[in-house]
Amino acid sequence: MFTDQSHIFVRGGDGGAGCMSFRREAHVPKGGPDGGDGGRGGDVILEADKAVSSLIDYRFKHHFKAQRGTHGKGSKMNGAEGEDLILKVPLGTIVREYDVETKEAGEMIADLTSHGERVIVAKGGQGGLGNTHFVTPTRRAPAFAELGEPAEERWIELEMKLMADAALVGMPSAGKSSIIARISAARPKIADYPFTTLVPNLGMVRSDDYSFVVADVPGLIEGAAAGKGLGHEFLRHIERTALIIHVVDMTGSYEQRDPVEDYEIINRELALYANELAERPQIVVANKIDIPGNEEAIRRLEERVRADAIEAAGGDEFADSVQEARVFRVSAVTGEGIPSLIAAVAQKVHEIRSAIPEDEGAQYGQVWEHKRLQRDRKFTVKNLGGNVFAVDGKAVERVVIQTDWENDEALDYMERRLRGMGVDKALAAAGAQNGDEIRILGRAFTYQSASWDDDDYDFEYEE
């Protein structure tokens, strides 16, 4: 089974709770606090693996959760960290945020193109601090500790796009599978009926000093760019390729189609799907020349290919400069013309890849992580009327979740943390007065203004 798109829910492991404990030993009066910290929860990590060929592992299982951290103990014993959960995906997997309600993909998280490349898609929660961390000159015996931080969770979209240097495209039964079988060790299913190939196939081809990876993409039909047939499923695999090998059946297949019209249809569908595909370098292959009676069709195809090349160059005045309008005449059955085709593709792929500037390493995962942190730090203050205000925001809510609500000292510490994040200042700007009710995650507080200035967190006020 070949699966090239999946949606999965990932959740890191929750952090373990810190311990509130005091040293208790014989002959040691007034033993100080010795509560250990909770262990950090495990992350959910996606890792590109060249041994994985599809997203089949995520076809039926859609929920994945990392291990949680354990709680801290007395005698300053910290809890164990939760194990990371590593999910293997194929090379060429694009990872995006996904909204399960609207069924729409969001911001790109990562583009995993190298073996071993990783990205964290759901971070585990930090372990809560034990009471040893809350000792101050005026608070010698803190009787509270932090609860563990909740882990991140989200839906993500995994989309696989084949990593190939060249892609064989064309109408069904054009002979693409026969060509890839002739030029590489790939052994796709070959038969004399349309849509024999239902999943893309990859093959490695060697030519003197060069080698390249070629993909046999299932046949396209008119309307593929609009999703007709399985157009979108197949067209996505062409996007990464440096070169398009356009295979045209010179016999017109059993439907007696016009080869030149087939050539035009495929080019039109590529352009409709993505403009850059229309501008992608292309080598045109006239296949099945071993069958007699095709000379006129081949001549017309060559004329059309050259006319397209002249138009792309800028018009008739540039006709003399057009050198790459050649149509390769081949027979996948007899092997005629195959060696020259392999050499031309290898040379062209080498030229294209050599012209690409050195990758400076766009760190998609780091960029997305930075944006995520910026979103998390923001919070919103909303006036609900009746002297009631609501505060929403992940960072603020995290503080509330980590607080032991049965402990007065913990509540006092939470209040100071919220003030340090600028919540007090934001409420004052929104018009909150002493005695007003403040709500966060369903919890209610009484507002008491304080002088505090901290611009690390952004806030917005809503009427």
Secondary structure per residue as TSV (DSSP state, phi and psi in degrees):
chain	resnum	aa	ss	phi	psi
A	1	M	-	360.0	131.3
A	2	F	-	-108.7	118.7
A	3	T	-	-122.3	125.8
A	4	D	-	-121.1	10.9
A	5	Q	E	-155.0	132.6
A	6	S	E	-147.0	156.7
A	7	H	E	-122.9	126.4
A	8	I	E	-132.6	154.4
A	9	F	E	-104.4	126.5
A	10	V	E	-122.8	143.1
A	11	R	E	-143.0	130.3
A	12	G	-	-72.6	176.6
A	13	G	-	-86.4	139.9
A	14	D	-	-67.4	149.5
A	15	G	-	-74.8	148.0
A	16	G	-	-75.2	156.5
A	17	A	-	-79.2	144.6
A	18	G	-	-71.4	160.6
A	19	C	-	-106.1	137.2
A	20	M	-	-100.9	106.8
A	21	S	-	-148.3	153.0
A	22	F	B	-126.3	144.5
A	23	R	-	-64.6	128.3
A	24	R	-	-131.3	102.1
A	25	E	B	-136.3	150.9
A	26	A	T	-63.8	140.3
A	27	H	T	66.0	15.8
A	28	V	B	-122.5	88.3
A	29	P	T	-70.6	149.2
A	30	K	T	53.1	50.9
A	31	G	-	-61.6	136.2
A	32	G	-	-78.7	178.3
A	33	P	B	-65.7	141.8
A	34	D	-	-143.9	30.2
A	35	G	-	-73.0	132.0
A	36	G	-	-83.5	164.1
A	37	D	-	-82.9	153.3
A	38	G	-	-74.6	154.4
A	39	G	-	-78.8	147.8
A	40	R	-	-71.7	142.8
A	41	G	-	-75.2	155.3
A	42	G	-	-72.8	153.9
A	43	D	-	-92.9	156.1
A	44	V	E	-98.8	120.4
A	45	I	E	-121.7	133.7
A	46	L	E	-96.4	134.2
A	47	E	E	-130.1	128.1
A	48	A	E	-74.5	131.3
A	49	D	-	-133.8	122.2
A	50	K	T	-66.7	-15.7
A	51	A	T	-82.7	-10.0
A	52	V	-	-97.4	130.2
A	53	S	-	-108.7	-12.4
A	54	S	S	-155.7	179.6
A	55	L	S	-99.7	29.0
A	56	I	G	-60.5	-29.5
A	57	D	G	-64.7	-16.1
A	58	Y	G	-113.6	16.9
A	59	R	S	-77.2	-38.6
A	60	F	S	-114.0	-24.8
A	61	K	-	-104.2	125.0
A	62	H	-	-122.4	-4.9
A	63	H	E	-119.2	128.4
A	64	F	E	-136.1	134.3
A	65	K	E	-137.4	134.7
A	66	A	-	-82.3	169.4
A	67	Q	-	-77.9	142.2
A	68	R	-	-81.9	158.7
A	69	G	-	-79.7	154.3
A	70	T	-	-90.7	162.4
A	71	H	-	-75.7	152.3
A	72	G	-	-71.8	164.2
A	73	K	B	-132.0	174.8
A	74	G	T	-66.9	176.9
A	75	S	T	59.9	30.7
A	76	K	T	56.3	35.9
A	77	M	B	-90.3	112.3
A	78	N	-	-78.2	148.9
A	79	G	-	-72.0	155.6
A	80	A	-	-74.3	146.3
A	81	E	-	-77.2	146.4
A	82	G	-	-74.1	148.1
A	83	E	-	-73.4	140.7
A	84	D	-	-69.0	149.2
A	85	L	E	-105.2	115.0
A	86	I	E	-103.2	120.3
A	87	L	E	-105.8	122.6
A	88	K	E	-84.7	135.1
A	89	V	E	-132.8	159.6
A	90	P	-	-70.7	157.8
A	91	L	T	-61.6	140.7
A	92	G	T	90.6	16.3
A	93	T	E	-88.5	125.9
A	94	I	E	-97.6	132.1
A	95	V	E	-112.3	127.6
A	96	R	E	-131.7	156.4
A	97	E	E	-67.3	153.4
A	98	Y	E	-140.8	130.9
A	99	D	E	-96.1	108.4
A	100	V	T	-70.0	-21.1
A	101	E	T	-79.9	-46.4
A	102	T	T	-87.4	-10.4
A	103	K	T	61.4	33.4
A	104	E	E	-120.1	142.2
A	105	A	E	-79.2	146.6
A	106	G	E	-110.1	-138.0
A	107	E	E	-69.9	144.2
A	108	M	E	-69.4	134.1
A	109	I	E	-95.1	-45.1
A	110	A	E	-162.6	159.1
A	111	D	E	-126.5	99.5
A	112	L	E	-89.5	102.1
A	113	T	-	-115.4	-9.9
A	114	S	S	-117.8	144.9
A	115	H	T	-60.6	129.3
A	116	G	T	88.1	-5.9
A	117	E	-	-66.4	138.0
A	118	R	E	-129.1	156.9
A	119	V	E	-149.0	138.6
A	120	I	E	-85.8	120.5
A	121	V	E	-102.7	-16.5
A	122	A	E	-151.1	108.1
A	123	K	-	-78.1	143.7
A	124	G	-	-74.6	156.7
A	125	G	-	-76.3	148.5
A	126	Q	-	-71.5	145.8
A	127	G	-	-70.7	146.2
A	128	G	-	-69.3	149.9
A	129	L	-	-80.6	139.7
A	130	G	-	-74.2	169.9
A	131	N	G	-69.6	-10.6
A	132	T	G	-63.9	-23.6
A	133	H	G	-80.4	-9.8
A	134	F	G	-109.5	17.5
A	135	V	-	-76.6	131.2
A	136	T	-	-132.4	169.3
A	137	P	S	-57.3	-27.4
A	138	T	S	-102.9	-8.9
A	139	R	-	-126.5	87.6
A	140	R	S	-81.7	-23.0
A	141	A	S	-133.7	71.3
A	142	P	-	-62.9	125.8
A	143	A	-	-102.5	40.4
A	144	F	-	-151.0	160.6
A	145	A	-	-143.5	165.2
A	146	E	-	-83.0	146.4
A	147	L	-	-79.5	164.2
A	148	G	-	-69.0	150.4
A	149	E	-	-77.5	135.7
A	150	P	-	-68.4	149.2
A	151	A	-	-81.7	162.3
A	152	E	-	-75.1	150.0
A	153	E	E	-147.2	145.9
A	154	R	E	-168.8	160.1
A	155	W	E	-90.3	140.1
A	156	I	E	-132.6	156.2
A	157	E	E	-107.5	131.6
A	158	L	E	-109.5	123.8
A	159	E	E	-127.8	120.9
A	160	M	E	-96.0	130.8
A	161	K	-	-125.0	126.1
A	162	L	-	-57.1	140.9
A	163	M	-	-96.0	91.9
A	164	A	-	-133.5	151.9
A	165	D	S	-80.3	-35.0
A	166	A	E	-138.9	148.8
A	167	A	E	-126.2	131.9
A	168	L	E	-84.8	119.0
A	169	V	E	-125.1	159.4
A	170	G	-	160.7	178.4
A	171	M	S	-69.7	162.6
A	172	P	T	-57.4	141.8
A	173	S	T	66.4	22.2
A	174	A	S	-76.1	-15.3
A	175	G	S	104.3	18.7
A	176	K	H	-64.5	-44.9
A	177	S	H	-64.7	-36.6
A	178	S	H	-65.3	-36.9
A	179	I	H	-69.2	-45.3
A	180	I	H	-66.1	-32.7
A	181	A	H	-68.7	-32.3
A	182	R	H	-74.7	-36.9
A	183	I	H	-96.9	-10.4
A	184	S	S	-140.8	-176.3
A	185	A	S	-88.1	0.6
A	186	A	-	-65.1	142.2
A	187	R	-	-128.2	72.7
A	188	P	-	-74.7	165.3
A	189	K	-	-70.0	131.7
A	190	I	-	-126.5	128.3
A	191	A	-	-154.8	166.5
A	192	D	S	-95.2	46.7
A	193	Y	S	-142.6	155.2
A	194	P	T	-64.2	153.3
A	195	F	T	59.8	34.9
A	196	T	-	-62.5	-41.4
A	197	T	-	-86.1	119.3
A	198	L	-	-109.3	-15.8
A	199	V	S	-133.6	150.9
A	200	P	-	-64.4	148.0
A	201	N	E	-122.3	144.5
A	202	L	E	-114.3	143.8
A	203	G	E	-141.8	144.1
A	204	M	E	-96.7	129.9
A	205	V	E	-121.6	136.6
A	206	R	E	-117.0	140.0
A	207	S	E	-145.2	102.5
A	208	D	T	53.8	-117.9
A	209	D	T	-84.1	-9.1
A	210	Y	E	-112.9	156.8
A	211	S	E	-143.3	157.0
A	212	F	E	-153.1	159.4
A	213	V	E	-103.5	128.1
A	214	V	E	-116.0	141.9
A	215	A	E	-113.1	132.7
A	216	D	E	-96.8	104.1
A	217	V	-	-92.0	134.8
A	218	P	-	-51.6	151.9
A	219	G	-	-57.4	141.8
A	220	L	-	-100.1	155.8
A	221	I	-	-131.0	167.8
A	222	E	T	-62.9	130.6
A	223	G	T	96.0	2.7
A	224	A	G	-60.8	-38.0
A	225	A	G	-64.5	-25.1
A	226	A	G	-90.5	5.2
A	227	G	T	96.3	5.1
A	228	K	S	-66.3	141.7
A	229	G	T	66.2	-129.0
A	230	L	T	-118.6	38.4
A	231	G	H	-53.0	-52.7
A	232	H	H	-64.0	-35.9
A	233	E	H	-63.6	-32.8
A	234	F	H	-93.6	-37.2
A	235	L	H	-63.5	-30.4
A	236	R	G	-62.2	-25.8
A	237	H	G	-78.7	-8.6
A	238	I	G	-89.4	-19.3
A	239	E	T	-60.8	-34.0
A	240	R	T	-85.5	-14.5
A	241	T	-	-71.9	146.1
A	242	A	S	-80.0	-27.7
A	243	L	E	-139.9	141.2
A	244	I	E	-106.4	126.6
A	245	I	E	-102.5	104.2
A	246	H	E	-90.5	107.3
A	247	V	E	-94.3	126.4
A	248	V	E	-118.2	127.7
A	249	D	E	-79.5	110.0
A	250	M	T	-75.7	-8.1
A	251	T	T	-89.3	-14.4
A	252	G	-	78.8	6.2
A	253	S	T	60.2	-169.5
A	254	Y	T	-69.4	-17.6
A	255	E	T	-84.0	-5.4
A	256	Q	T	56.7	45.2
A	257	R	-	-73.3	160.2
A	258	D	-	-83.5	119.5
A	259	P	H	-56.7	-38.6
A	260	V	H	-66.6	-39.0
A	261	E	H	-66.3	-38.0
A	262	D	H	-59.9	-43.7
A	263	Y	H	-59.0	-43.6
A	264	E	H	-68.1	-39.3
A	265	I	H	-62.7	-46.6
A	266	I	H	-63.7	-43.7
A	267	N	H	-62.7	-37.4
A	268	R	H	-66.7	-41.0
A	269	E	H	-66.7	-37.8
A	270	L	H	-61.9	-43.3
A	271	A	H	-67.4	-38.0
A	272	L	H	-68.4	-34.2
A	273	Y	H	-71.8	-45.0
A	274	A	-	-157.8	127.0
A	275	N	H	-56.8	-37.2
A	276	E	H	-66.9	-23.6
A	277	L	H	-68.4	-31.2
A	278	A	H	-67.9	-25.1
A	279	E	T	-97.9	-1.3
A	280	R	S	-67.1	137.4
A	281	P	-	-53.5	140.7
A	282	Q	E	-138.9	137.0
A	283	I	E	-113.4	127.2
A	284	V	E	-97.7	131.9
A	285	V	E	-119.8	121.3
A	286	A	E	-91.4	105.1
A	287	N	E	-96.7	160.3
A	288	K	-	70.1	39.1
A	289	I	T	-74.3	-9.4
A	290	D	T	-71.3	-15.4
A	291	I	S	-88.7	124.1
A	292	P	S	-67.1	158.0
A	293	G	S	91.4	13.6
A	294	N	-	-104.5	0.9
A	295	E	H	-60.8	-42.3
A	296	E	H	-64.1	-42.2
A	297	A	H	-65.0	-39.5
A	298	I	H	-64.0	-43.3
A	299	R	H	-60.5	-43.7
A	300	R	H	-64.7	-39.0
A	301	L	H	-63.8	-42.3
A	302	E	H	-62.6	-40.0
A	303	E	H	-64.3	-41.2
A	304	R	H	-68.7	-40.6
A	305	V	H	-62.8	-42.5
A	306	R	H	-66.6	-39.6
A	307	A	H	-61.6	-40.6
A	308	D	H	-64.6	-39.0
A	309	A	H	-66.4	-39.4
A	310	I	H	-66.1	-42.4
A	311	E	H	-62.4	-41.9
A	312	A	H	-66.0	-30.0
A	313	A	H	-76.0	-18.0
A	314	G	T	126.5	1.7
A	315	G	S	123.0	-178.0
A	316	D	G	-61.5	-30.0
A	317	E	G	-65.3	-15.9
A	318	F	G	-104.4	11.5
A	319	A	G	-58.9	-37.8
A	320	D	G	-67.2	-22.5
A	321	S	G	-86.5	-7.6
A	322	V	-	-80.3	112.3
A	323	Q	-	-113.4	-19.1
A	324	E	-	-106.3	38.1
A	325	A	-	-100.1	23.6
A	326	R	-	-75.9	140.3
A	327	V	E	-105.5	125.1
A	328	F	E	-85.3	120.5
A	329	R	E	-90.4	118.6
A	330	V	-	-137.9	163.0
A	331	S	-	-131.9	113.7
A	332	A	T	-67.3	-21.5
A	333	V	T	-79.0	-49.4
A	334	T	T	-91.1	-18.3
A	335	G	-	89.7	-0.5
A	336	E	T	-62.4	130.9
A	337	G	T	80.7	-8.7
A	338	I	H	-65.3	-45.4
A	339	P	H	-57.6	-43.5
A	340	S	H	-67.6	-33.4
A	341	L	H	-65.1	-46.5
A	342	I	H	-58.5	-46.2
A	343	A	H	-62.4	-40.6
A	344	A	H	-67.6	-42.3
A	345	V	H	-65.4	-44.4
A	346	A	H	-60.1	-43.8
A	347	Q	H	-65.4	-43.5
A	348	K	H	-66.2	-43.4
A	349	V	H	-61.0	-42.6
A	350	H	H	-60.6	-43.5
A	351	E	H	-63.9	-42.7
A	352	I	H	-66.5	-47.2
A	353	R	H	-65.1	-35.8
A	354	S	H	-68.7	-28.5
A	355	A	H	-79.4	-13.5
A	356	I	S	-75.4	126.6
A	357	P	-	-62.5	154.3
A	358	E	-	-55.2	131.5
A	359	D	-	-67.3	121.9
A	360	E	-	-84.3	3.7
A	361	G	-	76.8	67.6
A	362	A	-	-65.0	114.6
A	363	Q	-	-88.4	82.2
A	364	Y	H	-56.6	-44.3
A	365	G	H	-60.7	-41.4
A	366	Q	H	-68.5	-39.7
A	367	V	H	-63.1	-45.3
A	368	W	H	-64.7	-39.4
A	369	E	H	-62.5	-40.2
A	370	H	H	-63.8	-43.6
A	371	K	H	-65.0	-38.1
A	372	R	H	-62.9	-43.2
A	373	L	H	-62.8	-39.5
A	374	Q	H	-62.5	-42.1
A	375	R	H	-64.8	-40.8
A	376	D	H	-64.4	-32.6
A	377	R	H	-76.3	-16.4
A	378	K	-	-80.3	146.7
A	379	F	E	-142.6	158.8
A	380	T	E	-119.2	135.8
A	381	V	E	-109.3	125.1
A	382	K	E	-124.8	129.4
A	383	N	E	-83.7	112.0
A	384	L	-	-87.0	-4.0
A	385	G	S	85.9	159.3
A	386	G	S	67.1	33.6
A	387	N	S	61.6	33.6
A	388	V	E	-124.3	131.1
A	389	F	E	-125.1	144.1
A	390	A	E	-115.5	138.8
A	391	V	E	-117.9	125.8
A	392	D	E	-125.6	140.0
A	393	G	-	160.4	139.5
A	394	K	H	-61.0	-45.0
A	395	A	H	-64.8	-41.5
A	396	V	H	-65.4	-44.7
A	397	E	H	-64.6	-33.1
A	398	R	H	-62.7	-40.1
A	399	V	H	-62.0	-42.4
A	400	V	H	-65.4	-41.3
A	401	I	H	-65.1	-35.1
A	402	Q	T	-79.3	-0.3
A	403	T	S	-95.3	134.7
A	404	D	-	-81.5	107.5
A	405	W	T	-76.8	-4.0
A	406	E	T	-94.8	2.3
A	407	N	-	-120.2	118.5
A	408	D	H	-64.4	-38.0
A	409	E	H	-64.8	-38.0
A	410	A	H	-65.6	-38.0
A	411	L	H	-65.8	-38.7
A	412	D	H	-63.9	-40.1
A	413	Y	H	-66.8	-39.7
A	414	M	H	-61.3	-41.5
A	415	E	H	-60.1	-42.1
A	416	R	H	-67.9	-36.5
A	417	R	H	-63.6	-42.5
A	418	L	H	-64.7	-37.8
A	419	R	H	-65.3	-38.4
A	420	G	H	-65.5	-25.3
A	421	M	T	-84.9	-3.4
A	422	G	T	93.0	8.3
A	423	V	H	-64.7	-40.8
A	424	D	H	-60.5	-45.2
A	425	K	H	-64.6	-39.6
A	426	A	H	-66.3	-39.5
A	427	L	H	-65.6	-40.2
A	428	A	H	-62.5	-41.4
A	429	A	H	-65.0	-29.3
A	430	A	T	-81.9	-6.2
A	431	G	T	100.6	13.0
A	432	A	-	-68.8	141.5
A	433	Q	-	-117.8	158.2
A	434	N	T	-54.2	133.0
A	435	G	T	96.1	-12.4
A	436	D	-	-69.1	156.8
A	437	E	E	-91.4	132.0
A	438	I	E	-115.5	131.3
A	439	R	E	-118.4	130.3
A	440	I	E	-136.8	120.3
A	441	L	T	53.3	38.7
A	442	G	T	81.6	-6.4
A	443	R	E	-88.7	146.4
A	444	A	E	-114.7	138.2
A	445	F	E	-128.0	159.5
A	446	T	E	-102.6	125.8
A	447	Y	-	-76.2	130.9
A	448	Q	-	-131.8	117.7
A	449	S	-	-68.3	151.7
A	450	A	-	-148.9	156.6
A	451	S	-	-87.7	115.2
A	452	W	-	-152.7	142.7
A	453	D	-	-138.3	109.8
A	454	D	-	-150.2	119.2
A	455	D	-	-101.9	14.6
A	456	D	S	-70.0	-25.9
A	457	Y	S	-112.0	139.6
A	458	D	-	-93.7	144.2
A	459	F	E	-136.8	156.0
A	460	E	E	-127.8	147.9
A	461	Y	E	-111.9	130.1
A	462	E	E	-116.4	135.3
A	463	E	-	-74.1	360.0
